[in-house]
Amino acid sequence: AVPRVVALYFARSAELAGVRSEIISVPQQLTSLQLWEEIVKRHPRLAALQDQVVFAVRQEYVLLGDQLLVLQSGDEVAIIPPISGG
């Protein structure tokens, strides 16, 4: 079964995605960068944040990269852009 996780968008990421949360189906095992690519496929405008964004997966911060994530249905994945106005 493919996990269905809850993607939560905050601040600038919510503006760019046009949604605050959604259910997405993703592979059970993938790297954080692959997860980002899955999300950008749905919301191409989010690509602008790639160098700055972090995830929080089950309330743990994850940087984009080759860290392997193992996701379960119902996990929350928060997409957190830089908080400062830059």
C-alpha positions in Angstrom: 0.0 0.0 0.0 1.2 3.5 -0.8 1.3 5.7 2.2 -0.9 8.7 2.2 0.7 11.5 4.2 -0.6 14.9 5.2 1.4 17.8 3.6 1.1 21.0 5.6 2.2 24.3 4.1 3.3 27.3 6.1 3.8 30.9 5.4 5.3 31.5 1.9 4.9 27.8 1.0 1.2 28.0 1.5 1.0 31.2 -0.6 2.9 29.5 -3.5 1.1 26.2 -3.2 -2.3 27.8 -2.9 -3.3 25.3 -0.2 -2.6 25.0 3.5 -2.8 21.2 3.7 -3.5 18.2 1.4 -3.2 14.5 1.4 -0.5 13.1 -1.0 0.5 9.6 -1.9 4.2 9.0 -1.8 6.6 6.0 -1.8 7.1 4.5 1.6 10.8 5.0 1.4 12.4 8.0 -0.3 15.0 10.7 0.4 13.9 14.1 1.7 15.0 15.5 -1.7 12.8 13.0 -3.5 9.9 13.9 -1.3 10.5 17.6 -2.1 10.5 16.7 -5.8 7.1 14.9 -5.4 5.7 18.0 -3.8 7.1 20.4 -6.4 5.5 18.2 -9.1 2.2 19.1 -7.6 3.0 22.8 -7.0 5.8 23.9 -9.4 5.9 27.4 -7.9 7.4 25.9 -4.7 10.6 25.3 -6.6 11.5 28.9 -5.8 12.0 27.9 -2.1 14.2 24.8 -2.7 17.4 26.4 -1.3 15.8 27.6 1.9 13.0 25.2 2.8 13.0 22.6 5.6 10.6 19.8 6.3 9.3 18.7 9.6 8.4 15.0 9.5 6.5 13.8 12.6 7.7 17.1 14.2 11.4 16.4 13.5 13.3 18.8 11.2 14.7 17.3 8.1 16.9 19.2 5.6 16.6 18.5 1.9 19.1 15.9 0.8 19.8 12.2 0.8 18.4 11.5 4.2 16.1 8.4 3.9 12.6 8.9 5.1 10.3 6.0 5.9 6.7 7.3 5.8 3.6 5.8 7.2 0.0 6.7 6.3 -1.1 9.6 8.3 2.3 11.1 8.9 2.4 14.8 8.8 5.0 16.5 6.6 5.3 20.2 7.2 6.9 22.4 4.5 8.5 25.3 6.4 10.1 28.2 4.4 12.5 30.6 6.0 10.7 32.5 8.7 12.4 35.8 8.3 11.3 38.2 5.6 14.8 37.8 4.0 
